[in-house]
Amino acid sequence: MSGANPWAERRREYSEAGLGEAEMAADPVAMFRRWYDDAADLPEPNAMVVATVSADGHPSVRTVLLKGLDDRGAVFFTNVASRKGTDLAANPHCALLFPWHPLERQVRIEGVAERLDEGEVAAYFASRPRGARLGAHASAQSRPTTPEALAAAFADAEQRFGDEIPVPGEWGGYRVHPQRWEFWQGRSNRMHDRLCYLPAAAGWRIERLAP
């Protein structure tokens, strides 16, 4: 249709379920695990968007994989010299988003990132497939390259390493210590349920936000 706006006209009515205060777990990690179990059959339910801000105030986002979660926070691994790594070195405040669209749900986390110690990094790196470990050596993440240069770097890593592949010097991990959680459930007429866990004197308190 001439003049039609394909973005403005595209919409979906959310109507799968609601979310009430009585359904919330006592703490956000338990609530997240409950929703994560519901999302288990989705493609890569542990995929999360990580938003960072550089030292000069420029935001950037990308998708990484959640590799651990407990009361201390959410864990992911990456090249610490990448853009996300340099952002977090300058400003450790960041935000995470789990967009589980088929379930009409989102989970948002705001917190502060802390580098993992060498032992945690080495233990996870050793569990990765060989190709992924070689790729970590071959890729200077976020820096300019060419397909030919990447292929050559990977081939070089294959020749240099046998079964034992050390952790690259620029590779590491982060634990994001949550300061705020939001559980978002789509509702009809855009009257979505938004329930937040906020720090309290003893644990967390739950607050509802307008959609």
DRENROSE-557358 format. One record per residue (C-alpha): residue number from 1; residue in one letter; x, y, z. Coordinates in steps of 0.05 Angstrom, whole numbers, always signed. Layout:
<recs>
<rec resi="NUM" resn="A" u="X" v="Y" w="Z"/>
...
</recs>
This chain:
<recs>
<rec resi="1" resn="M" u="+0" v="+0" w="+0"/>
<rec resi="2" resn="S" u="+29" v="+67" w="-22"/>
<rec resi="3" resn="G" u="+49" v="+110" w="+37"/>
<rec resi="4" resn="A" u="+38" v="+55" w="+88"/>
<rec resi="5" resn="N" u="+87" v="+51" w="+147"/>
<rec resi="6" resn="P" u="+105" v="-23" w="+155"/>
<rec resi="7" resn="W" u="+133" v="-11" w="+225"/>
<rec resi="8" resn="A" u="+76" v="+30" w="+253"/>
<rec resi="9" resn="E" u="+24" v="-17" w="+226"/>
<rec resi="10" resn="R" u="+57" v="-81" w="+252"/>
<rec resi="11" resn="R" u="+29" v="-99" w="+320"/>
<rec resi="12" resn="R" u="+11" v="-160" w="+360"/>
<rec resi="13" resn="E" u="-40" v="-165" w="+416"/>
<rec resi="14" resn="Y" u="-10" v="-197" w="+478"/>
<rec resi="15" resn="S" u="-58" v="-242" w="+514"/>
<rec resi="16" resn="E" u="-22" v="-305" w="+539"/>
<rec resi="17" resn="A" u="-24" v="-292" w="+613"/>
<rec resi="18" resn="G" u="-20" v="-241" w="+669"/>
<rec resi="19" resn="L" u="+29" v="-232" w="+727"/>
<rec resi="20" resn="G" u="+5" v="-216" w="+797"/>
<rec resi="21" resn="E" u="+43" v="-202" w="+860"/>
<rec resi="22" resn="A" u="+19" v="-267" w="+891"/>
<rec resi="23" resn="E" u="+56" v="-305" w="+835"/>
<rec resi="24" resn="M" u="+123" v="-274" w="+850"/>
<rec resi="25" resn="A" u="+177" v="-315" w="+885"/>
<rec resi="26" resn="A" u="+208" v="-288" w="+948"/>
<rec resi="27" resn="D" u="+273" v="-270" w="+912"/>
<rec resi="28" resn="P" u="+288" v="-252" w="+839"/>
<rec resi="29" resn="V" u="+336" v="-309" w="+826"/>
<rec resi="30" resn="A" u="+282" v="-360" w="+843"/>
<rec resi="31" resn="M" u="+233" v="-322" w="+800"/>
<rec resi="32" resn="F" u="+282" v="-320" w="+742"/>
<rec resi="33" resn="R" u="+294" v="-395" w="+747"/>
<rec resi="34" resn="R" u="+219" v="-407" w="+745"/>
<rec resi="35" resn="W" u="+212" v="-366" w="+681"/>
<rec resi="36" resn="Y" u="+276" v="-395" w="+652"/>
<rec resi="37" resn="D" u="+247" v="-465" w="+659"/>
<rec resi="38" resn="D" u="+185" v="-441" w="+622"/>
<rec resi="39" resn="A" u="+231" v="-415" w="+566"/>
<rec resi="40" resn="A" u="+273" v="-478" w="+562"/>
<rec resi="41" resn="D" u="+245" v="-501" w="+495"/>
<rec resi="42" resn="L" u="+258" v="-434" w="+461"/>
<rec resi="43" resn="P" u="+320" v="-426" w="+417"/>
<rec resi="44" resn="E" u="+377" v="-405" w="+463"/>
<rec resi="45" resn="P" u="+336" v="-382" w="+523"/>
<rec resi="46" resn="N" u="+401" v="-360" w="+556"/>
<rec resi="47" resn="A" u="+414" v="-308" w="+502"/>
<rec resi="48" resn="M" u="+414" v="-239" w="+534"/>
<rec resi="49" resn="V" u="+425" v="-169" w="+509"/>
<rec resi="50" resn="V" u="+480" v="-132" w="+546"/>
<rec resi="51" resn="A" u="+479" v="-56" w="+546"/>
<rec resi="52" resn="T" u="+541" v="-16" w="+565"/>
<rec resi="53" resn="V" u="+563" v="+57" w="+564"/>
<rec resi="54" resn="S" u="+632" v="+81" w="+544"/>
<rec resi="55" resn="A" u="+675" v="+129" w="+583"/>
<rec resi="56" resn="D" u="+650" v="+186" w="+539"/>
<rec resi="57" resn="G" u="+577" v="+167" w="+547"/>
<rec resi="58" resn="H" u="+563" v="+128" w="+483"/>
<rec resi="59" resn="P" u="+517" v="+68" w="+493"/>
<rec resi="60" resn="S" u="+523" v="+2" w="+456"/>
<rec resi="61" resn="V" u="+487" v="-65" w="+459"/>
<rec resi="62" resn="R" u="+500" v="-136" w="+437"/>
<rec resi="63" resn="T" u="+475" v="-206" w="+451"/>
<rec resi="64" resn="V" u="+516" v="-255" w="+492"/>
<rec resi="65" resn="L" u="+500" v="-320" w="+528"/>
<rec resi="66" resn="L" u="+486" v="-326" w="+602"/>
<rec resi="67" resn="K" u="+534" v="-378" w="+631"/>
<rec resi="68" resn="G" u="+517" v="-376" w="+705"/>
<rec resi="69" resn="L" u="+467" v="-347" w="+754"/>
<rec resi="70" resn="D" u="+463" v="-349" w="+829"/>
<rec resi="71" resn="D" u="+451" v="-300" w="+887"/>
<rec resi="72" resn="R" u="+516" v="-265" w="+869"/>
<rec resi="73" resn="G" u="+494" v="-247" w="+799"/>
<rec resi="74" resn="A" u="+493" v="-265" w="+725"/>
<rec resi="75" resn="V" u="+557" v="-291" w="+690"/>
<rec resi="76" resn="F" u="+581" v="-284" w="+619"/>
<rec resi="77" resn="F" u="+648" v="-291" w="+583"/>
<rec resi="78" resn="T" u="+680" v="-250" w="+529"/>
<rec resi="79" resn="N" u="+743" v="-217" w="+503"/>
<rec resi="80" resn="V" u="+757" v="-164" w="+555"/>
<rec resi="81" resn="A" u="+791" v="-119" w="+503"/>
<rec resi="82" resn="S" u="+728" v="-118" w="+461"/>
<rec resi="83" resn="R" u="+682" v="-57" w="+461"/>
<rec resi="84" resn="K" u="+640" v="-85" w="+517"/>
<rec resi="85" resn="G" u="+702" v="-99" w="+557"/>
<rec resi="86" resn="T" u="+731" v="-29" w="+549"/>
<rec resi="87" resn="D" u="+663" v="+0" w="+565"/>
<rec resi="88" resn="L" u="+658" v="-40" w="+629"/>
<rec resi="89" resn="A" u="+729" v="-22" w="+649"/>
<rec resi="90" resn="A" u="+710" v="+51" w="+646"/>
<rec resi="91" resn="N" u="+639" v="+44" w="+673"/>
<rec resi="92" resn="P" u="+618" v="-22" w="+705"/>
<rec resi="93" resn="H" u="+545" v="-4" w="+707"/>
<rec resi="94" resn="C" u="+506" v="-44" w="+654"/>
<rec resi="95" resn="A" u="+438" v="-73" w="+638"/>
<rec resi="96" resn="L" u="+416" v="-142" w="+615"/>
<rec resi="97" resn="L" u="+353" v="-162" w="+577"/>
<rec resi="98" resn="F" u="+323" v="-231" w="+564"/>
<rec resi="99" resn="P" u="+272" v="-223" w="+507"/>
<rec resi="100" resn="W" u="+228" v="-285" w="+509"/>
<rec resi="101" resn="H" u="+180" v="-261" w="+456"/>
<rec resi="102" resn="P" u="+141" v="-327" w="+445"/>
<rec resi="103" resn="L" u="+122" v="-326" w="+518"/>
<rec resi="104" resn="E" u="+106" v="-251" w="+516"/>
<rec resi="105" resn="R" u="+157" v="-241" w="+571"/>
<rec resi="106" resn="Q" u="+219" v="-201" w="+585"/>
<rec resi="107" resn="V" u="+267" v="-200" w="+643"/>
<rec resi="108" resn="R" u="+309" v="-138" w="+654"/>
<rec resi="109" resn="I" u="+368" v="-133" w="+702"/>
<rec resi="110" resn="E" u="+408" v="-71" w="+720"/>
<rec resi="111" resn="G" u="+472" v="-78" w="+759"/>
<rec resi="112" resn="V" u="+547" v="-71" w="+764"/>
<rec resi="113" resn="A" u="+596" v="-117" w="+728"/>
<rec resi="114" resn="E" u="+657" v="-146" w="+762"/>
<rec resi="115" resn="R" u="+713" v="-185" w="+729"/>
<rec resi="116" resn="L" u="+716" v="-259" w="+747"/>
<rec resi="117" resn="D" u="+779" v="-288" w="+777"/>
<rec resi="118" resn="E" u="+827" v="-328" w="+736"/>
<rec resi="119" resn="G" u="+805" v="-394" w="+765"/>
<rec resi="120" resn="E" u="+732" v="-385" w="+744"/>
<rec resi="121" resn="V" u="+754" v="-362" w="+675"/>
<rec resi="122" resn="A" u="+801" v="-421" w="+665"/>
<rec resi="123" resn="A" u="+750" v="-472" w="+688"/>
<rec resi="124" resn="Y" u="+697" v="-447" w="+640"/>
<rec resi="125" resn="F" u="+747" v="-439" w="+582"/>
<rec resi="126" resn="A" u="+769" v="-511" w="+589"/>
<rec resi="127" resn="S" u="+696" v="-534" w="+582"/>
<rec resi="128" resn="R" u="+688" v="-500" w="+514"/>
<rec resi="129" resn="P" u="+692" v="-539" w="+449"/>
<rec resi="130" resn="R" u="+761" v="-540" w="+417"/>
<rec resi="131" resn="G" u="+739" v="-497" w="+359"/>
<rec resi="132" resn="A" u="+712" v="-443" w="+406"/>
<rec resi="133" resn="R" u="+777" v="-442" w="+445"/>
<rec resi="134" resn="L" u="+818" v="-435" w="+381"/>
<rec resi="135" resn="G" u="+771" v="-380" w="+358"/>
<rec resi="136" resn="A" u="+784" v="-341" w="+422"/>
<rec resi="137" resn="H" u="+857" v="-340" w="+404"/>
<rec resi="138" resn="A" u="+844" v="-322" w="+331"/>
<rec resi="139" resn="S" u="+796" v="-264" w="+342"/>
<rec resi="140" resn="A" u="+817" v="-195" w="+366"/>
<rec resi="141" resn="Q" u="+744" v="-181" w="+381"/>
<rec resi="142" resn="S" u="+715" v="-113" w="+359"/>
<rec resi="143" resn="R" u="+778" v="-93" w="+321"/>
<rec resi="144" resn="P" u="+782" v="-86" w="+244"/>
<rec resi="145" resn="T" u="+798" v="-149" w="+205"/>
<rec resi="146" resn="T" u="+784" v="-187" w="+140"/>
<rec resi="147" resn="P" u="+758" v="-257" w="+127"/>
<rec resi="148" resn="E" u="+827" v="-277" w="+102"/>
<rec resi="149" resn="A" u="+861" v="-251" w="+165"/>
<rec resi="150" resn="L" u="+813" v="-287" w="+210"/>
<rec resi="151" resn="A" u="+821" v="-353" w="+172"/>
<rec resi="152" resn="A" u="+897" v="-346" w="+175"/>
<rec resi="153" resn="A" u="+895" v="-331" w="+250"/>
<rec resi="154" resn="F" u="+850" v="-392" w="+263"/>
<rec resi="155" resn="A" u="+896" v="-437" w="+221"/>
<rec resi="156" resn="D" u="+956" v="-411" w="+260"/>
<rec resi="157" resn="A" u="+921" v="-426" w="+326"/>
<rec resi="158" resn="E" u="+906" v="-497" w="+302"/>
<rec resi="159" resn="Q" u="+980" v="-508" w="+286"/>
<rec resi="160" resn="R" u="+1005" v="-478" w="+351"/>
<rec resi="161" resn="F" u="+961" v="-515" w="+400"/>
<rec resi="162" resn="G" u="+948" v="-588" w="+414"/>
<rec resi="163" resn="D" u="+898" v="-614" w="+464"/>
<rec resi="164" resn="E" u="+919" v="-563" w="+517"/>
<rec resi="165" resn="I" u="+896" v="-494" w="+496"/>
<rec resi="166" resn="P" u="+912" v="-438" w="+545"/>
<rec resi="167" resn="V" u="+865" v="-381" w="+562"/>
<rec resi="168" resn="P" u="+881" v="-322" w="+516"/>
<rec resi="169" resn="G" u="+909" v="-261" w="+553"/>
<rec resi="170" resn="E" u="+850" v="-218" w="+531"/>
<rec resi="171" resn="W" u="+796" v="-268" w="+548"/>
<rec resi="172" resn="G" u="+756" v="-266" w="+612"/>
<rec resi="173" resn="G" u="+688" v="-262" w="+645"/>
<rec resi="174" resn="Y" u="+642" v="-218" w="+685"/>
<rec resi="175" resn="R" u="+592" v="-226" w="+740"/>
<rec resi="176" resn="V" u="+537" v="-173" w="+739"/>
<rec resi="177" resn="H" u="+513" v="-160" w="+810"/>
<rec resi="178" resn="P" u="+439" v="-141" w="+803"/>
<rec resi="179" resn="Q" u="+413" v="-78" w="+835"/>
<rec resi="180" resn="R" u="+345" v="-81" w="+802"/>
<rec resi="181" resn="W" u="+303" v="-135" w="+767"/>
<rec resi="182" resn="E" u="+241" v="-127" w="+725"/>
<rec resi="183" resn="F" u="+194" v="-183" w="+703"/>
<rec resi="184" resn="W" u="+150" v="-161" w="+645"/>
<rec resi="185" resn="Q" u="+89" v="-199" w="+622"/>
<rec resi="186" resn="G" u="+51" v="-177" w="+560"/>
<rec resi="187" resn="R" u="-23" v="-162" w="+569"/>
<rec resi="188" resn="S" u="-80" v="-142" w="+523"/>
<rec resi="189" resn="N" u="-91" v="-68" w="+505"/>
<rec resi="190" resn="R" u="-17" v="-56" w="+522"/>
<rec resi="191" resn="M" u="-34" v="-59" w="+596"/>
<rec resi="192" resn="H" u="+28" v="-101" w="+610"/>
<rec resi="193" resn="D" u="+47" v="-126" w="+678"/>
<rec resi="194" resn="R" u="+114" v="-99" w="+703"/>
<rec resi="195" resn="L" u="+137" v="-123" w="+771"/>
<rec resi="196" resn="C" u="+205" v="-102" w="+798"/>
<rec resi="197" resn="Y" u="+250" v="-128" w="+853"/>
<rec resi="198" resn="L" u="+284" v="-70" w="+888"/>
<rec resi="199" resn="P" u="+335" v="-72" w="+945"/>
<rec resi="200" resn="A" u="+305" v="-70" w="+1015"/>
<rec resi="201" resn="A" u="+332" v="-71" w="+1086"/>
<rec resi="202" resn="A" u="+323" v="-146" w="+1087"/>
<rec resi="203" resn="G" u="+328" v="-175" w="+1017"/>
<rec resi="204" resn="W" u="+282" v="-148" w="+963"/>
<rec resi="205" resn="R" u="+215" v="-112" w="+958"/>
<rec resi="206" resn="I" u="+168" v="-117" w="+899"/>
<rec resi="207" resn="E" u="+139" v="-57" w="+864"/>
<rec resi="208" resn="R" u="+90" v="-53" w="+806"/>
<rec resi="209" resn="L" u="+103" v="-3" w="+750"/>
<rec resi="210" resn="A" u="+53" v="+26" w="+701"/>
<rec resi="211" resn="P" u="+62" v="-2" w="+631"/>
</recs>
